[in-house]
């Protein structure tokens, strides 16, 4: 297998965890949480700090997840307690995390080649596959619990949650914390697979996550059996493979961000066009049923 494609699949599995986190806020809670652009490198820097202190890489990765949930708590506090709009709350958290990330190790770039990583326990692609599947199973299981159903209902119909005597803000906080924890874990894994943590590694990460979610939904929109977490995983892998193929064809790595934006635009435009076409077909069917005229093909 082409080494670039293999690397793309490995990074796609890392981004699958990121996508599952963003899926919680973007698809379930319907919140645009930009704090993930700070949380992603935050997880990497937290991992770098603990691994440099001699902590086991598995524990260091779990600590990155735990500290990442605090970023979600900050966004939630700004959003719920201080009544700041979710978009602005996320931007403010992201801005604060930039300075916090620099404070953690007092450097903008921390090499990790001389430290142990979670990939010392086996081939990177196998280790990542196990981690991704474990997170998917746990997340799917959580969403089937009472708390998970209430979390989903909070995004669908907040008034219903309040009518049941439940505090919808509680479930928004849980969703934001869990999402940012997964994003931070993804950042920690990315730092290990690339061998360094860098302050800029979270730049445009939200676009990559959204691209993965949109691609997964596009390719699997006709399947009622696949869970949204599965779509996020497959979408992330496809997204990274597209990027890997683009580089293999001669595009410069510096063009990847532009490619990311173009991919998102194309898939959103395709989905919108498909919705318009389906709506038009339904209207034509209704007109045909009313007027009993032949339906023209288009």
C-alpha positions in Angstrom: 0.0 0.0 0.0 1.2 3.5 -0.8 2.8 4.9 2.3 1.0 8.2 1.8 -2.3 6.5 1.6 -1.5 4.4 4.7 -0.6 7.6 6.6 -3.8 9.2 5.4 -5.8 6.3 6.8 -4.0 6.6 10.1 -4.6 10.3 10.3 -8.2 9.6 9.2 -8.7 7.4 12.2 -7.3 10.2 14.5 -9.7 12.7 12.9 -12.5 10.2 13.3 -12.3 10.8 17.1 -12.3 14.6 16.4 -15.3 14.1 14.1 -17.3 12.1 16.7 -16.6 14.9 19.2 -17.8 17.7 16.8 -20.8 15.5 15.8 -22.0 15.9 19.4 -22.1 19.6 19.2 -22.8 20.2 15.5 -25.4 17.5 14.8 -26.9 16.7 18.2 -26.9 19.9 20.2 -26.9 22.2 17.0 -24.2 24.4 18.5 -21.3 25.8 16.5 -18.4 25.2 18.9 -15.2 26.9 17.7 -13.4 26.2 20.9 -12.3 22.9 19.4 -9.6 24.8 17.4 -8.0 25.5 20.8 -8.9 22.2 22.4 -7.2 20.1 19.7 -3.7 21.5 20.4 -4.6 21.7 24.1 -4.8 17.9 24.2 -1.5 17.6 22.4 0.2 20.0 24.9 -1.3 18.3 27.9 0.0 14.9 26.6 3.4 16.4 26.0 3.5 17.8 29.5 2.7 14.5 31.2 4.8 12.3 29.0 7.8 14.5 29.6 7.2 14.0 33.4 7.5 10.2 32.9 3.8 9.4 32.9 2.6 6.4 31.0 1.5 7.3 27.4 -2.0 5.7 27.9 -2.6 7.6 31.1 -1.2 10.8 29.5 -3.7 10.4 26.7 -6.6 9.8 29.1 -5.5 12.9 31.0 -5.6 14.9 27.8 -9.3 13.8 27.5 -10.0 14.8 31.0 -8.4 18.2 30.7 -10.2 18.7 27.4 -13.6 18.3 29.1 -12.6 21.4 31.1 -12.4 23.4 27.9 -16.0 22.4 27.1 -16.9 23.5 30.7 -15.4 26.9 30.0 -17.4 27.3 26.8 -20.5 26.1 28.6 -20.1 28.6 31.4 -19.6 31.5 29.0 -22.6 30.3 27.0 -25.1 29.4 29.8 -24.1 31.4 32.8 -22.8 34.6 31.2 -25.4 34.5 28.3 -22.7 34.8 25.6 -23.7 33.5 22.2 -22.3 30.0 21.6 -20.2 31.1 18.6 -18.6 33.9 20.5 -18.2 31.7 23.6 -16.3 29.2 21.5 -14.0 31.8 20.0 -13.3 33.3 23.5 -12.4 29.8 24.8 -10.2 29.2 21.8 -8.4 32.5 22.4 -7.8 31.7 26.0 -6.5 28.2 25.2 -3.9 29.6 22.8 -2.2 31.4 25.8 -2.8 28.4 28.1 -1.2 26.0 25.5 2.0 28.2 25.4 2.1 28.3 29.2 1.9 24.6 29.6 5.4 23.8 28.2 6.6 27.4 27.6 7.2 26.5 24.0 5.2 26.7 20.7 6.6 23.4 19.5 7.5 20.4 21.6 9.3 17.4 19.9 8.2 14.0 21.2 10.4 11.6 19.3 12.4 10.7 22.4 9.4 9.9 24.5 7.2 6.8 24.6 3.9 6.9 22.7 0.7 4.8 22.7 1.9 3.4 19.4 4.8 1.5 21.1 2.2 -1.1 22.0 1.5 -2.2 18.4 1.2 -1.0 14.7 -0.2 2.5 14.6 -3.2 1.6 12.3 -4.2 -1.3 14.5 -3.9 0.7 17.8 -5.9 3.5 16.3 -8.6 1.2 14.9 -9.0 -0.4 18.4 -9.3 3.1 20.0 -11.7 4.4 17.5 -14.0 1.3 17.7 -13.9 1.4 21.5 -14.9 5.1 21.5 -17.6 4.4 19.0 -19.1 1.6 21.1 -18.9 3.7 24.3 -20.5 6.7 22.6 -23.2 4.7 21.0 -23.9 3.0 24.3 -24.0 6.4 26.1 -26.5 7.8 23.6 -28.9 4.9 24.3 -29.0 5.7 28.0 -31.5 8.0 29.6 -29.0 10.8 29.8 -28.1 10.2 26.1 -31.7 10.4 25.0 -32.1 13.6 27.0 -29.0 15.0 25.4 -30.4 14.2 21.9 -33.8 15.7 22.9 -32.1 18.9 24.1 -30.8 19.5 20.6 -34.1 18.5 18.9 -36.7 20.1 21.2 -35.4 22.1 24.2 -39.0 23.0 25.2 -39.8 19.3 25.6 -36.9 18.8 28.0 -38.1 21.8 30.1 -41.7 20.4 30.1 -40.3 17.2 31.5 -38.9 19.1 34.4 -35.3 18.6 33.2 -32.6 21.2 33.0 -31.6 21.5 29.4 -28.5 23.5 30.3 -27.2 20.5 32.2 -27.2 18.4 29.0 -25.7 21.2 26.9 -22.8 21.2 29.4 -22.4 17.4 29.3 -22.4 17.5 25.5 -19.8 20.3 25.3 -17.6 18.7 27.8 -17.7 15.2 26.2 -17.2 16.7 22.7 -14.1 18.7 23.8 -12.7 15.8 25.7 -12.8 13.7 22.5 -11.2 16.5 20.5 -8.4 16.8 23.0 -7.8 13.1 22.9 -7.7 13.3 19.1 -5.1 16.1 19.5 -3.0 14.0 21.9 -3.0 11.0 19.4 -2.1 13.3 16.5 0.9 14.7 18.5 2.0 11.1 19.1 1.6 9.9 15.5 3.5 13.0 14.1 6.1 13.2 16.8 5.5 16.7 18.1 2.9 19.1 19.5 2.6 22.5 17.8 0.6 25.6 18.7 -0.8 25.8 15.2 -2.1 22.3 14.8 -5.6 23.3 15.7 -5.9 25.8 12.9 -8.9 25.1 10.6 -9.5 21.8 12.5 -13.2 22.6 12.7 -13.4 22.7 8.8 -11.8 19.2 8.7 -14.3 17.9 11.2 -17.3 19.3 9.4 -15.9 18.0 6.1 -15.7 14.5 7.6 -19.2 14.7 9.0 -20.7 16.0 5.7 -18.8 13.5 3.6 -20.0 10.6 5.8 -23.6 11.8 5.6 -23.4 12.3 1.8 -22.0 8.8 1.1 -24.3 7.0 3.5 -27.5 9.2 3.5 -29.5 6.4 2.0 -28.6 3.9 4.7 -30.9 3.8 7.7 -28.9 1.2 9.5 -25.6 3.0 9.9 -25.2 5.1 13.0 -24.0 8.7 12.9 -20.8 7.8 14.6 -20.0 5.3 11.8 -20.7 8.0 9.2 -18.3 10.4 11.0 -15.6 7.7 11.1 -15.9 6.7 7.5 -16.2 10.4 6.4 -13.0 11.2 8.3 -11.1 8.4 6.6 -12.4 9.3 3.1 -11.6 13.0 3.7 -7.9 12.2 4.6 -7.6 9.8 1.7 -8.8 12.5 -0.7 -6.1 14.8 0.7 -3.5 12.1 0.4 -4.4 11.4 -3.2 -4.3 15.1 -3.9 -0.8 15.3 -2.6 0.2 12.1 -4.4 -1.0 13.7 -7.7 1.4 16.6 -7.1 -0.5 19.2 -5.1 1.6 21.0 -2.5 0.9 20.3 1.2 0.4 24.1 1.6 -2.7 23.8 -0.6 -4.5 21.3 1.8 -6.5 24.0 3.6 -7.8 25.3 0.3 -8.6 21.8 -0.7 -10.4 21.3 2.7 -12.6 24.3 2.1 -13.3 23.3 -1.5 -14.3 19.8 -0.4 -16.8 21.2 2.2 -18.2 23.6 -0.4 -18.7 20.9 -3.0 -20.4 18.4 -0.7 -22.6 21.0 0.9 -23.6 22.2 -2.6 -24.2 18.6 -3.7 -26.4 18.0 -0.7 -28.4 21.2 -1.2 -28.9 20.4 -4.9 -30.1 16.9 -4.0 -32.6 18.3 -1.5 -33.9 20.8 -4.1 -34.2 18.1 -6.7 -36.1 15.8 -4.3 -38.4 18.7 -3.3 -39.1 19.4 -7.0 -39.9 15.8 -7.6 -42.3 15.7 -4.7 -44.1 18.8 -6.0 -44.4 17.3 -9.5 -45.8 14.1 -8.0 -48.4 16.1 -6.1 -49.3 18.1 -9.2 -49.6 14.9 -11.2 -51.9 13.4 -8.5 -54.0 16.5 -8.5 -54.2 17.1 -12.3 -53.6 13.5 -13.4 -51.0 14.7 -16.0 -48.0 12.7 -17.1 -44.8 13.5 -15.1 -42.0 14.9 -17.2 -38.5 13.5 -16.6 -35.8 15.8 -15.5 
